[in-house]
Amino acid sequence: MTSEEFAGLIDHTLLSPTATGADYKQLCVEAVECGFYSVCVPSSRVELAVSETEDSSVRVCSVVGFPFGYADADSKRYETEVAVDLGAHEIDVVLNLGLVKEKADSHIFRELRDVVEAADERPVKVILETGLLDEDEIVRLLELFKKTGAHFVKTSTGFGPRGASVEDVQLLREHVGPGYGVKASGGIRDCPTALAMIEAGANRLGTSASVRILEQFRDAESDLASSAE
């Protein structure tokens, strides 16, 4: 894998509650310069991100129902519609974990279908928050997920009790198979961790440490090339 291919797996992420417009502009500059797949931002910053990346291949991903997922289903649909109207190319939506614990699968299904419909064929990633679920709950959700029309399943928000683990990614990939995306997110701060997630089955990474991780990858790539001479 080349550094360009590696960068193309990364959603360059900024979801800090205190981030300013200048911070988001810098995020976009970094994404364009590094060739990241997308910037992942709150819906309130989608319009800015679209403007800052419009002459590049960088896509804009908006989070919905972030970070706890317990917003009303209609508000998630509306937030998705607003993000799409503002130019978002992808949607990352947080599940309602209380409904998961209640096993209210029909409500979860309807909520996710509404978001998928509102996204109007744009990729939708469903955030499970694996650190708050047991394996049986995750497996049950993955079977439900495959019926909703969503495209990716995602490990974590980065605001939960822990981030992604290799075991999480392996479990997700095992149960969704090759036909769906798996996004590892939360706690990915260095290149070895990023590569371990890819090896486990992730085909997208969400991280705010993207620039440092890519620099580490390029350093290793350069060292490998030098040793081969």
Backbone hydrogen bonds, N-H to C=O, Kabsch-Sander energy under -0.5 kcal/mol:
donor,donor_aa,acceptor,acceptor_aa,energy
6,F,2,T,-2.4
7,A,3,S,-2.6
8,G,4,E,-1.6
9,L,6,F,-1.9
10,I,7,A,-1.7
11,D,205,L,-3.5
12,H,10,I,-0.8
12,H,38,S,-2.9
13,T,11,D,-0.5
13,T,207,T,-2.3
14,L,40,C,-2.3
19,A,16,S,-1.3
24,Y,20,T,-2.0
25,K,21,G,-2.3
26,Q,22,A,-2.1
27,L,23,D,-2.1
28,C,24,Y,-2.1
29,V,25,K,-2.3
30,E,26,Q,-2.6
31,A,27,L,-2.3
32,V,28,C,-2.4
33,E,29,V,-2.6
34,C,30,E,-2.5
35,G,31,A,-1.5
36,F,31,A,-1.7
37,Y,7,A,-1.1
37,Y,10,I,-1.2
38,S,10,I,-1.6
39,V,59,R,-2.2
40,C,12,H,-2.5
41,V,39,V,-0.6
41,V,61,C,-2.7
43,S,63,V,-0.5
45,R,42,P,-2.0
46,V,43,S,-1.2
49,A,45,R,-2.3
50,V,46,V,-2.9
51,S,47,E,-2.1
52,E,48,L,-2.4
53,T,49,A,-1.3
54,E,50,V,-0.6
54,E,51,S,-0.6
56,S,53,T,-1.9
59,R,37,Y,-2.4
61,C,39,V,-3.2
61,C,59,R,-0.5
62,S,90,E,-2.5
63,V,41,V,-1.7
64,V,92,D,-2.5
69,G,65,G,-2.0
76,K,72,D,-1.7
77,R,73,A,-2.1
78,Y,74,D,-2.4
79,E,75,S,-2.7
80,T,76,K,-2.2
81,E,77,R,-2.4
82,V,78,Y,-2.6
83,A,79,E,-2.4
84,V,80,T,-2.5
85,D,81,E,-2.6
86,L,82,V,-2.0
87,G,83,A,-0.5
87,G,84,V,-1.3
88,A,83,A,-2.7
89,H,60,V,-3.0
90,E,60,V,-1.5
91,I,123,P,-2.4
92,D,62,S,-2.6
93,V,91,I,-0.6
93,V,125,K,-2.7
94,V,64,V,-2.1
95,L,127,I,-2.0
97,L,68,F,-0.6
97,L,95,L,-1.1
100,V,96,N,-1.4
101,K,97,L,-2.4
102,E,98,G,-1.6
103,K,99,L,-0.5
103,K,100,V,-1.3
104,A,99,L,-2.6
105,D,103,K,-1.8
107,H,104,A,-0.5
108,I,104,A,-2.0
109,F,105,D,-2.8
110,R,106,S,-2.1
111,E,107,H,-2.3
112,L,108,I,-2.5
113,R,109,F,-2.7
114,D,110,R,-2.3
115,V,111,E,-1.9
116,V,112,L,-2.7
117,E,113,R,-2.7
118,A,114,D,-2.5
119,A,115,V,-2.0
120,D,116,V,-0.6
120,D,117,E,-1.1
121,E,116,V,-0.7
122,R,119,A,-1.1
125,K,91,I,-3.3
126,V,152,F,-2.5
127,I,93,V,-3.3
127,I,125,K,-0.6
128,L,126,V,-0.6
128,L,154,K,-2.7
129,E,155,T,-1.0
130,T,155,T,-2.3
132,L,129,E,-2.2
133,L,130,T,-1.4
138,I,134,D,-2.3
139,V,135,E,-2.7
140,R,136,D,-2.2
141,L,137,E,-2.3
142,L,138,I,-2.3
143,E,139,V,-1.7
144,L,140,R,-1.7
145,F,141,L,-3.3
146,K,142,L,-1.7
147,K,144,L,-1.8
148,T,145,F,-1.6
149,G,145,F,-0.5
150,A,145,F,-0.6
151,H,124,V,-2.0
152,F,124,V,-2.2
153,V,181,G,-2.1
154,K,126,V,-3.2
155,T,183,K,-2.2
164,A,186,G,-2.1
169,V,165,S,-2.1
170,Q,166,V,-2.6
171,L,167,E,-2.3
172,L,168,D,-2.6
173,R,169,V,-2.8
174,E,170,Q,-2.5
175,H,171,L,-1.8
176,V,172,L,-2.1
177,G,173,R,-1.9
179,G,176,V,-0.5
180,Y,177,G,-0.8
181,G,151,H,-2.7
183,K,153,V,-2.7
184,A,182,V,-0.6
184,A,204,R,-2.3
186,G,206,G,-1.0
189,R,187,G,-1.0
194,A,190,D,-2.1
195,L,191,C,-2.8
196,A,192,P,-2.0
197,M,193,T,-1.9
198,I,194,A,-1.9
199,E,195,L,-2.6
200,A,196,A,-1.7
201,G,197,M,-0.7
201,G,198,I,-1.0
202,A,197,M,-2.5
203,N,182,V,-2.1
204,R,182,V,-1.1
205,L,9,L,-2.8
206,G,184,A,-2.8
207,T,11,D,-1.6
207,T,205,L,-0.5
209,A,188,I,-0.5
213,I,209,A,-2.4
214,L,210,S,-2.7
215,E,211,V,-2.3
216,Q,212,R,-2.2
217,F,213,I,-2.2
218,R,214,L,-2.7
219,D,215,E,-2.3
220,A,216,Q,-2.2
221,E,217,F,-2.5
222,S,218,R,-2.6
223,D,219,D,-2.4
224,L,220,A,-2.2
225,A,221,E,-2.1
226,S,222,S,-2.4
227,S,223,D,-2.2
228,A,224,L,-1.2
229,E,225,A,-0.6
229,E,226,S,-0.9
